């Protein structure tokens, strides 16, 4: 049994199986994102809302359902952090 404490994130990872007889090189780690609404059983009443202008920019009215997406495959340059 693992007692490894993990932090919650909507970005998940997995490593596809690679056989030693597979002629192609291994794919490596794959990433996928799960939306925040999967972790909320129901929408509670009186949730905080974005302003109409901000909601149009974010794509959702409720901050609890907004999830920033950063491309995990993008190679960061030396100057970026």
trRosetta pair geometry for C-beta under 8 A, 3 or more apart (Angstrom, degrees):
i j d omega theta_ij theta_ji phi_ij phi_ji
9 12 7.5 163 97 -66 94 52
10 33 5.6 39 133 -163 96 80
10 34 5.0 -134 -163 62 79 74
10 35 7.1 44 -160 -109 132 9
10 36 6.3 -60 -89 -70 142 68
10 67 5.6 -54 67 -147 166 138
11 31 6.2 -11 -173 -166 97 109
11 32 7.7 161 -154 85 55 31
11 33 5.5 -29 -99 -100 63 77
11 72 6.6 134 -163 -58 134 132
12 31 7.1 148 80 -156 47 57
12 32 5.5 -21 64 67 95 80
12 33 7.4 164 18 -97 77 24
12 34 6.2 49 -12 -17 118 107
13 29 5.3 -6 -168 -174 117 111
13 30 6.9 150 -154 78 63 46
13 31 5.4 -28 -98 -99 76 67
13 32 8.0 160 -88 22 32 66
14 29 7.4 152 78 -152 26 67
14 30 5.7 -21 65 60 76 95
14 32 7.9 -5 12 12 101 106
15 27 8.0 162 -161 75 62 94
15 28 7.2 -76 -129 170 87 27
15 29 5.5 -48 -86 -97 80 61
15 30 7.3 153 -100 13 29 80
16 26 7.9 171 73 -165 91 79
16 27 5.0 29 43 45 126 134
16 30 6.3 58 -29 -11 97 126
18 22 5.6 -105 -168 37 72 148
18 26 4.3 -37 -87 -110 167 93
18 27 7.1 -170 -72 13 116 78
19 22 4.4 120 60 -29 84 96
22 26 7.9 96 85 -80 135 61
27 30 6.7 4 130 -53 125 101
31 72 4.2 44 19 56 174 150
31 73 7.2 -154 33 -45 125 83
33 67 7.1 153 173 134 125 138
33 69 6.2 -51 -71 -117 172 100
34 38 5.4 -62 166 32 108 150
34 39 7.9 91 124 -33 119 100
35 38 5.7 116 73 -15 73 98
35 65 7.7 12 173 -163 101 79
35 67 6.3 -157 -138 8 57 147
36 39 6.1 -65 -168 37 52 104
36 40 6.8 34 145 -12 79 111
36 64 6.5 -166 136 153 140 62
36 65 5.5 -171 74 -132 119 41
36 66 7.5 6 16 53 145 24
36 67 5.1 175 -25 -58 106 115
37 40 5.6 -65 -145 41 46 107
37 65 5.6 23 -60 -125 96 99
40 43 6.9 59 135 -84 129 52
40 64 6.9 75 -70 149 153 124
40 65 8.0 -80 18 -83 148 82
43 47 6.6 -71 -178 -26 89 140
43 62 7.7 -154 -145 -40 114 173
44 47 5.9 118 76 -66 82 94
47 62 5.1 10 124 -132 134 123
47 64 6.1 -84 -163 9 129 129
48 62 7.0 111 80 -148 61 74
48 63 5.7 -21 96 26 111 115
48 64 7.4 119 52 -26 92 95
49 55 7.2 -14 176 -73 88 126
49 61 5.3 -22 -145 163 99 90
49 62 6.0 -55 -106 -92 62 59
49 63 7.7 177 -130 -11 17 83
50 54 4.0 -127 178 96 114 110
50 55 4.2 156 83 -64 118 76
50 58 6.0 175 -58 26 171 139
50 60 7.5 104 9 96 130 63
50 61 6.0 -148 38 -162 91 40
50 62 7.3 -144 -5 -80 86 12
50 63 6.2 126 -54 -57 89 81
50 66 7.8 72 -43 -42 132 142
51 54 4.6 83 52 14 82 105
51 55 6.7 -146 87 -12 37 89
52 55 5.6 -54 -142 34 29 115
52 56 6.7 31 158 -20 63 101
53 56 6.0 -54 -157 31 30 110
53 57 6.9 26 148 -15 62 106
54 57 5.6 -56 -153 37 38 112
54 58 6.0 23 156 -9 72 112
55 58 6.0 -61 -137 47 29 102
55 59 7.8 -128 172 40 55 10
55 60 6.5 -100 -152 98 80 29
55 61 4.6 15 -135 -104 134 54
56 59 7.8 35 -174 -71 24 36
58 66 4.9 -33 177 -118 127 133
59 66 7.4 131 62 -116 82 89
60 63 8.0 154 100 -76 110 21
60 65 4.7 -136 177 93 154 109
60 66 5.1 -163 55 -73 126 80
61 65 8.0 33 56 48 58 125
62 65 4.7 67 79 14 101 104
62 66 7.2 -166 97 -21 53 86
63 66 5.4 -52 -146 22 42 117
70 74 7.6 -100 167 34 76 125
71 74 4.1 81 93 -19 112 110
76 80 4.8 -131 -166 83 93 116
76 81 7.4 81 177 -89 140 40
77 80 4.9 86 54 6 80 105
